[in-house]
Amino acid sequence: MILILNILDNNNAKWHLLNDDQVKEHNFDMLVGEENILPELAQLVTKEAIDFSDLSGLALAIKESSLTQVKVATTILNSLGWQWSIPVVAYFDYLEKEQEILAKAKNDLAQKEKFVAIKPEYAKQAEITISKKKNKFKIED
């Protein structure tokens, strides 16, 4: 059984559960300023009665997202893969159709035997906003 986190854009994501040729999905909204990836996974685990010992791999598929979301999702998948001692693969800024990326993840995970951490990749220019608020304090020499 394979678990895939598929981030579609800054607002939408899915957890996919692949068991043999059967695919189950759990769609959810990405909440700005609030991390809900793990609570949404908990809902899927409860709904589908997933036994983590049945998992053979994890995948992260990101079609479009912010740099922060890439880092957070990568950290979550690495933490889960390390905790459960299962392989992890990632696809950043993928262009394939969803079914193709799921099949690719399944094939790539079948070739891996152990956990190796994935590294975040972000090809776009990072958008860093600088606060325009004035400081309420003054630093004196």
Contact map, one row per residue, 1 for C-alpha under 8 A:
111000000000000011110000000000000000000000000000000001111000000000000000000000000000000000000000000000000000000000000000000000000000000000000
111100000000000011100000000000000000000000000000000000111110000000000000000000000000000000000000000000000100000000000000000000000000000000000
111110000000001111000000000000000000000000000000000000101110000000000000000000000000000000000000000000000000000000000000000000000000000000000
011111000000001111000000000000000000000000000000000000000111100000000000000000000000000000000000000001000000000000000000000000000000000000000
001111100000111100000000000000000000000000000000000000000111100000000000000000000000000000000000000000000000000000000000000000000000000000000
000111110000111100000000000000000000000000000000000000000001111000000000000000000000000000000000000000000000000000000000000000000000000000000
000011111101110000000000000000000000000000000000000000000001111110000000000000000000000000000000000000000000000000000000000000000000000000000
000001111111110000000000000000000000000000000000000000000000011110000000000000000000000000000000000000000000000000000000000000000000000000000
000000111111100000000000000000000000000000000000000000000000011110000000000000000000000000000000000000000000000000000000000000000000000000000
000000111111000000000000000001000000000000000000000000000000000111001000000000000000000000000000000000000000000000000000000000000000000000000
000000011111100000000000000011110000000000000000000000000000000000000000000000000000000000000000000000000000000000000000000000000000000000000
000000111111110000000000001111000000000000000000000000000000000000000000000000000000000000000000000000000000000000000000000000000000000000000
000011111011111000000000001111000000000000000000000000000000000000000000000000000000000000000000000000000000000000000000000000000000000000000
000011110001111100000000111100000000000000000000000000000000000000000000000000000000000000000000000000000000000000000000000000000000000000000
001111000000111110000000111000000000000010010000000000000000000000000000000000000000000000000000000000000000000000000000000000000000000000000
001111000000011111000011110000000000000000000000000000000000000000000000000000000000000000000000000000000000000000000000000000000000000000000
111100000000001111100011100000000000000000000000000000000000000000000000000000000000000000000000000000000000000000000000000000000000000000000
111100000000000111111111000000000000000000000000000000000000000000000000000000000000000000000000000000000000000000000000000000000000000000000
110000000000000011111110000000000000000000000000000000000000000000000000000000000000000000000000000000000000000000000000000000000000000000000
100000000000000001111100000000000000000000000000000000000000000000000000000000000000000000000000000000000000000000000000000000000000000000000
000000000000000001111110000000000000000000000000000000000000000000000000000000000000000000000000000000000000000000000000000000000000000000000
000000000000000001111111000000000000000000000000000000000000000000000000000000000000000000000000000000000000000000000000000000000000000000000
000000000000000111101111100000000000000000000000000000000000000000000000000000000000000000000000000000000000000000000000000000000000000000000
000000000000000111000111110000000000000000000000000000000000000000000000000000000000000000000000000000000000000000000000000000000000000000000
000000000000011110000011111000000000000000000000000000000000000000000000000000000000000000000000000000000000000000000000000000000000000000000
000000000000011100000001111100000000000100010000000000000000000000000000000000000000000000000000000000000000000000000000000000000000000000000
000000000001111000000000111110000000000000000000000000000000000000000000000000000000000000000000000000000000000000000000000000000000000000000
000000000001110000000000011111000000000100000000000000000000000000000000000000000000000000000000000000000000000000000000000000000000000000000
000000000011100000000000001111100000000000000000000000000000000000000000000000000000000000000000000000000000000000000000000000000000000000000
000000000111100000000000000111110011100000000000000000000000000000000000000000000000000000000000000000000000000000000000000000000000000000000
000000000010000000000000000011111111000000000000000000000000000000000000000000000000000000000000000000000000000000000000000000000000000000000
000000000010000000000000000001111110000000000000000000000000000000000000000000000000000000000000000000000000000000000000000000000000000000000
000000000000000000000000000000111110000000000000000000000000000000000000000000000000000000000000000000000000000000000000000000000000000000000
000000000000000000000000000000111111000000000000000000000000000000000000000000000000000000000000000000000000000000000000000000000000000000000
000000000000000000000000000001111111110000000000000000000000000000000000000000000000000000000000000000000000000000000000000000000000000000000
000000000000000000000000000001100111111100000000000000000000000000000000000000000000000000000000000000000000000000000000000000000000000000000
000000000000000000000000000001000011111110000000000000000000000000000000100000000000000000000000000000000000000000000000000000000000000000000
000000000000000000000000000000000011111111000000000000000000000000000000000000000000000000000000000000000000000000000000000000000000000000000
000000000000000000000000000000000001111111100000000000000000000000000000000000000000000000000000000000000000000000000000000000000000000000000
000000000000000000000000010100000001111111110000000000000000000000000000000000000000000000000000000000000000000000000000000000000000000000000
000000000000001000000000000000000000111111111000000000000000000000000000000000000000000000000000000000000000000000000000000000000000000000000
000000000000000000000000000000000000011111111100000000000000000000000000000000000000000000000000000000000000000000000000000000000000000000000
000000000000000000000000000000000000001111111110000000000000000000000000000000000000000000000000000000000000000000000000000000000000000000000
000000000000001000000000010000000000000111111111110000000000000000000000000000000000000000000000000000000000000000000000000000000000000000000
000000000000000000000000000000000000000011111111111000000000000000000000000000000000000000000000000000000000000000000000000000000000000000000
000000000000000000000000000000000000000001111111110000000000000000000000000000000000000000000000000000000000000000000000000000000000000000000
000000000000000000000000000000000000000000111111100000000000000000000000000000000000000000000000000000000000000000000000000000000000000000000
000000000000000000000000000000000000000000011111110000000000000000000000000000000000000000000000000000000000000000000000000000000000000000000
000000000000000000000000000000000000000000011111111000000000000000000000000000000000000000000000000000000000000000000000000000000000000000000
000000000000000000000000000000000000000000011101111101000000000000000000000000000000000000000000000000000000000000000000000000000000000000000
000000000000000000000000000000000000000000001000111111100000000000000000000000000000000000000000000000000000000000000000000000000000000000000
000000000000000000000000000000000000000000000000011111100000000000000000000000000001000000000000000000000000000000000000000000000000000000000
000000000000000000000000000000000000000000000000001111100000000000000000000000000001000000000000000000000000000000000000000000000000000000000
100000000000000000000000000000000000000000000000011111110000000000000000000000000000000000000000000000000000000000000000000000000000000000000
111000000000000000000000000000000000000000000000001111111100000000000000000000000000010000000000000000000000000000000000000000000000000000000
110000000000000000000000000000000000000000000000000001111100000000000000000000000000011000000000000000000000000000000000000000000000000000000
111000000000000000000000000000000000000000000000000000111110000000000000000000001000011100000000000000000000100000000000000000000000000000000
011110000000000000000000000000000000000000000000000000111111000000000000000010001000011110000000000000000000100000000000000000000000000000000
011110000000000000000000000000000000000000000000000000001111100000000000000010000000000111000000000000001000000000000000000000000000000000000
000111100000000000000000000000000000000000000000000000000111110000000000110010000000000111110000000000000000000000000000000000000000000000000
000111100000000000000000000000000000000000000000000000000011111000000000000000000000000001111100000010000000000000000000000000000000000000000
000001111000000000000000000000000000000000000000000000000001111110000100000000000000000000111100000000000000000000000000000000000000000000000
000001111000000000000000000000000000000000000000000000000000111110000000000000000000000000011110000000000000000000000000000000000000000000000
000000111100000000000000000000000000000000000000000000000000011111000000000000000000000000011000000000000000000000000000000000000000000000000
000000111100000000000000000000000000000000000000000000000000011111101100000000000000000000000000000000000000000000000000000000000000000000000
000000000100000000000000000000000000000000000000000000000000000111111100000000000000000000000000000000000000000000000000000001000000000000000
000000000000000000000000000000000000000000000000000000000000000011111110000000000000000000000000000000000000000000000000010001000000000000000
000000000000000000000000000000000000000000000000000000000000000001111111000000000000000000000000000000000000000000000000000000000000000000000
000000000100000000000000000000000000000000000000000000000000000011111111100000000000000000000000000000000000000000000000000000000000000000000
000000000000000000000000000000000000000000000000000000000000010011111111110000000000000000000000000000000000000000000001110000000000000000000
000000000000000000000000000000000000000000000000000000000000000000111111111000000000000000000000000000000000000000000001000000000000000000000
000000000000000000000000000000000000000000000000000000000000000000011111111100000000000000000000000000000000000000000000000000000000000000000
000000000000000000000000000000000000100000000000000000000001000000001111111110000000000000000000000000000000000000000000000000000000000000000
000000000000000000000000000000000000000000000000000000000001000000000111111111000000000000000000000000000000000000000111000000000000000000000
000000000000000000000000000000000000000000000000000000000000000000000011111111100000000000000000000000000000000000000000000000000000000000000
000000000000000000000000000000000000000000000000000000000000000000000001111111110000000000000000000000000000000000000000000000000000000000000
000000000000000000000000000000000000000000000000000000000111000000000000111111111000000100000000000000000000000000000000000000000000000000000
000000000000000000000000000000000000000000000000000000000000000000000000011111111100000100000000000000000000000000001100000000000000000000000
000000000000000000000000000000000000000000000000000000000000000000000000001111111110000000000000000000000000000000000000000000000000000000000
000000000000000000000000000000000000000000000000000000000000000000000000000111111111000000000000000000000000000000000000000000000000000000000
000000000000000000000000000000000000000000000000000000001100000000000000000011111111111100000000000000000000000000101000000000000000000000000
000000000000000000000000000000000000000000000000000000000000000000000000000001111111110000000000000000000000000000101000000000000000000000000
000000000000000000000000000000000000000000000000000000000000000000000000000000111111100000000000000000000000000000000000000000000000000000000
000000000000000000000000000000000000000000000000000110000000000000000000000000011111110000000000000000000000000000000000000000000000000000000
000000000000000000000000000000000000000000000000000000000000000000000000000000001111111000000000000000000000000001100000000000000000000000000
000000000000000000000000000000000000000000000000000000111100000000000000000000001101111100000000000000000000000011100000000000000000000000000
000000000000000000000000000000000000000000000000000000011100000000000000000000001000111110000000000000000000100111110000000000000000000000000
000000000000000000000000000000000000000000000000000000001111000000000000000011001000011111000000000000000000100000111100000000000000000000000
000000000000000000000000000000000000000000000000000000000111000000000000000000000000001111100000000000001001100000000100000000000000000000000
000000000000000000000000000000000000000000000000000000000011100000000000000000000000000111110000000000001000000000000100000000000000000000000
000000000000000000000000000000000000000000000000000000000001110000000000000000000000000011111100000000000000000000000000000000000000000000000
000000000000000000000000000000000000000000000000000000000001111100000000000000000000000001111100000000000000000000000000110000000000000000000
000000000000000000000000000000000000000000000000000000000000111100000000000000000000000000111110000000000000000000000000011000000000000000000
000000000000000000000000000000000000000000000000000000000000111000000000000000000000000000111111000010000000000000000000000000000000000000000
000000000000000000000000000000000000000000000000000000000000001000000000000000000000000000001111100000000000000000000000000000000000000000000
000000000000000000000000000000000000000000000000000000000000000000000000000000000000000000000111110110000000000000000000000000000000000000000
000000000000000000000000000000000000000000000000000000000000000000000000000000000000000000000011111110000000000000000000000000000000000000000
000000000000000000000000000000000000000000000000000000000000000000000000000000000000000000000001111111000000000000000000000000000000000000000
000000000000000000000000000000000000000000000000000000000000000000000000000000000000000000000000111111100000000000000000000000000000000000000
000000000000000000000000000000000000000000000000000000000000000000000000000000000000000000000001111111110000000000000000000000000000000000000
000000000000000000000000000000000000000000000000000000000000100000000000000000000000000000000101111111111000000000000000000000000000000000000
000100000000000000000000000000000000000000000000000000000000000000000000000000000000000000000000011111111100000000000000000000000000000000000
000000000000000000000000000000000000000000000000000000000000000000000000000000000000000000000000001111111110000000000000000000000000000000000
000000000000000000000000000000000000000000000000000000000000000000000000000000000000000000000000000111111111000000000000000000000000000000000
000000000000000000000000000000000000000000000000000000000010000000000000000000000000000011000000000011111111100000000000000000000000000000000
010000000000000000000000000000000000000000000000000000000000000000000000000000000000000000000000000001111111110000000000000000000000000000000
000000000000000000000000000000000000000000000000000000000000000000000000000000000000000000000000000000111111111000000000000000000000000000000
000000000000000000000000000000000000000000000000000000000000000000000000000000000000000010000000000000011111111100000000000000000000000000000
000000000000000000000000000000000000000000000000000000001100000000000000000000000000001110000000000000001111111110000000000000000000000000000
000000000000000000000000000000000000000000000000000000000000000000000000000000000000000000000000000000000111111110000000000000000000000000000
000000000000000000000000000000000000000000000000000000000000000000000000000000000000000000000000000000000011111110000000000000000000000000000
000000000000000000000000000000000000000000000000000000000000000000000000000000000000001000000000000000000001111111000000000000000000000000000
000000000000000000000000000000000000000000000000000000000000000000000000000000000000011000000000000000000000111111100000000000000000000000000
000000000000000000000000000000000000000000000000000000000000000000000000000000000000111000000000000000000000000111110000000000000000000000000
000000000000000000000000000000000000000000000000000000000000000000000000000000001100111100000000000000000000000011111000000000000000000000000
000000000000000000000000000000000000000000000000000000000000000000000000000000000000001100000000000000000000000001111100000000000000000000000
000000000000000000000000000000000000000000000000000000000000000000000000000001001100000100000000000000000000000000111110000000000000000000000
000000000000000000000000000000000000000000000000000000000000000000000000010001000000000111000000000000000000000000011111000000000000000000000
000000000000000000000000000000000000000000000000000000000000000000000000010000000000000000000000000000000000000000001111100000000000000000000
000000000000000000000000000000000000000000000000000000000000000000000110010000000000000000000000000000000000000000000111110000000000000000000
000000000000000000000000000000000000000000000000000000000000000000000100000000000000000000010000000000000000000000000011111000000000000000000
000000000000000000000000000000000000000000000000000000000000000000100100000000000000000000011000000000000000000000000001111100000000000000000
000000000000000000000000000000000000000000000000000000000000000000000000000000000000000000001000000000000000000000000000111110000000000000000
000000000000000000000000000000000000000000000000000000000000000000000000000000000000000000000000000000000000000000000000011111000000000000000
000000000000000000000000000000000000000000000000000000000000000000000000000000000000000000000000000000000000000000000000001111100000000000000
000000000000000000000000000000000000000000000000000000000000000001100000000000000000000000000000000000000000000000000000000111110000000000000
000000000000000000000000000000000000000000000000000000000000000000000000000000000000000000000000000000000000000000000000000011111000000000000
000000000000000000000000000000000000000000000000000000000000000000000000000000000000000000000000000000000000000000000000000001111100000000000
000000000000000000000000000000000000000000000000000000000000000000000000000000000000000000000000000000000000000000000000000000111110000000000
000000000000000000000000000000000000000000000000000000000000000000000000000000000000000000000000000000000000000000000000000000011111000000000
000000000000000000000000000000000000000000000000000000000000000000000000000000000000000000000000000000000000000000000000000000001111100000000
000000000000000000000000000000000000000000000000000000000000000000000000000000000000000000000000000000000000000000000000000000000111110000000
000000000000000000000000000000000000000000000000000000000000000000000000000000000000000000000000000000000000000000000000000000000011111000000
000000000000000000000000000000000000000000000000000000000000000000000000000000000000000000000000000000000000000000000000000000000001111100000
000000000000000000000000000000000000000000000000000000000000000000000000000000000000000000000000000000000000000000000000000000000000111111000
000000000000000000000000000000000000000000000000000000000000000000000000000000000000000000000000000000000000000000000000000000000000011111000
000000000000000000000000000000000000000000000000000000000000000000000000000000000000000000000000000000000000000000000000000000000000001111100
000000000000000000000000000000000000000000000000000000000000000000000000000000000000000000000000000000000000000000000000000000000000001111110
000000000000000000000000000000000000000000000000000000000000000000000000000000000000000000000000000000000000000000000000000000000000000011111
000000000000000000000000000000000000000000000000000000000000000000000000000000000000000000000000000000000000000000000000000000000000000001111
000000000000000000000000000000000000000000000000000000000000000000000000000000000000000000000000000000000000000000000000000000000000000000111
